Amino acid sequence: MSELTRRASVDGAARTLLGVRLLVATDWLPWIVGLCVLSVIGLILIVVAPWRGVRREPPLDDEVEARLLLGEDPDEIDRDLAANAERRRKQAADDAQDQT
């Protein structure tokens, strides 16, 4: 085999290998782009979907918000709020009874 023939066959094999790699890359490219687009859409939905529900909720009382930010147990805060509400209800009932 002459040097020229051997070099031509090596160059042809390299071009074929490059062509196969390019073909494989172009076959996978739409899948990769599609996956990226779906991921971005999913992230947008995760951020935007609950936005309206969160906006409809009434804001937290300043005292409750401060206690939560300071790391107090939410169950303890709830018990305290329930006890305060019960105390106010009883006091309002007693005041109404005193007025009659």
Legacy VTK file of the C-alpha trace (Angstrom):
# vtk DataFile Version 3.0
C-alpha trace
ASCII
DATASET POLYDATA
POINTS 100 float
0.000 0.000 0.000
1.456 3.281 -1.010
1.852 6.185 1.379
-0.738 8.259 -0.510
-3.342 5.489 -0.426
-2.773 4.847 3.284
-3.076 8.558 4.106
-6.287 8.830 2.046
-7.837 5.892 3.879
-6.900 7.383 7.276
-8.345 10.773 6.282
-11.504 9.074 5.018
-11.885 7.167 8.281
-11.422 10.376 10.264
-14.035 12.151 8.181
-16.436 9.231 8.601
-15.861 9.197 12.352
-16.418 12.958 12.501
-19.558 12.542 10.415
-20.868 9.861 12.790
-20.149 12.080 15.803
-21.865 15.008 14.112
-24.845 12.826 13.204
-25.176 11.571 16.779
-24.908 15.120 18.135
-27.622 16.393 15.780
-29.854 13.448 16.693
-29.615 14.274 20.415
-29.772 18.048 20.075
-33.598 18.309 19.763
-34.004 16.085 22.820
-31.606 18.169 24.862
-33.248 21.438 23.772
-36.696 19.993 24.501
-35.610 18.886 27.959
-34.206 22.345 28.692
-37.415 24.038 27.524
-39.558 21.718 29.648
-37.326 22.354 32.661
-37.679 26.119 32.278
-41.458 25.814 31.899
-41.576 23.620 35.013
-39.577 26.112 37.045
-41.811 28.966 35.899
-44.906 27.009 36.923
-43.406 26.192 40.323
-42.783 29.887 40.985
-45.877 31.445 39.396
-48.630 28.892 40.138
-48.868 29.414 43.919
-48.479 33.193 43.589
-52.225 33.966 43.448
-52.996 31.689 46.383
-50.278 33.266 48.468
-51.459 36.767 47.579
-55.035 35.921 48.667
-53.961 34.879 52.164
-54.357 37.516 54.854
-51.064 38.879 56.161
-49.691 37.579 59.439
-50.058 39.651 62.574
-46.824 41.530 63.323
-46.421 39.765 66.677
-46.889 36.321 65.117
-44.501 37.118 62.285
-41.853 38.345 64.723
-42.228 35.254 66.920
-41.922 32.957 63.873
-38.833 34.805 62.652
-37.300 34.501 66.117
-37.654 30.730 65.836
-40.496 29.997 68.250
-42.502 26.825 67.806
-45.568 27.498 65.598
-47.677 25.135 67.732
-46.831 27.153 70.847
-47.752 30.382 69.062
-51.056 28.819 68.007
-51.820 27.735 71.584
-51.048 31.244 72.841
-53.296 32.823 70.204
-56.137 30.402 71.040
-55.777 31.146 74.766
-55.797 34.917 74.093
-58.883 34.596 71.893
-60.658 32.538 74.544
-59.714 35.061 77.212
-61.033 37.955 75.081
-64.259 36.048 74.361
-64.847 35.416 78.063
-64.048 39.028 78.899
-66.492 40.251 76.228
-69.176 37.894 77.597
-68.537 39.155 81.144
-68.705 42.789 79.985
-71.989 42.116 78.183
-73.363 40.425 81.276
-72.283 43.347 83.508
-74.072 45.837 81.266
-77.395 44.042 81.643
LINES 1 101
100 0 1 2 3 4 5 6 7 8 9 10 11 12 13 14 15 16 17 18 19 20 21 22 23 24 25 26 27 28 29 30 31 32 33 34 35 36 37 38 39 40 41 42 43 44 45 46 47 48 49 50 51 52 53 54 55 56 57 58 59 60 61 62 63 64 65 66 67 68 69 70 71 72 73 74 75 76 77 78 79 80 81 82 83 84 85 86 87 88 89 90 91 92 93 94 95 96 97 98 99
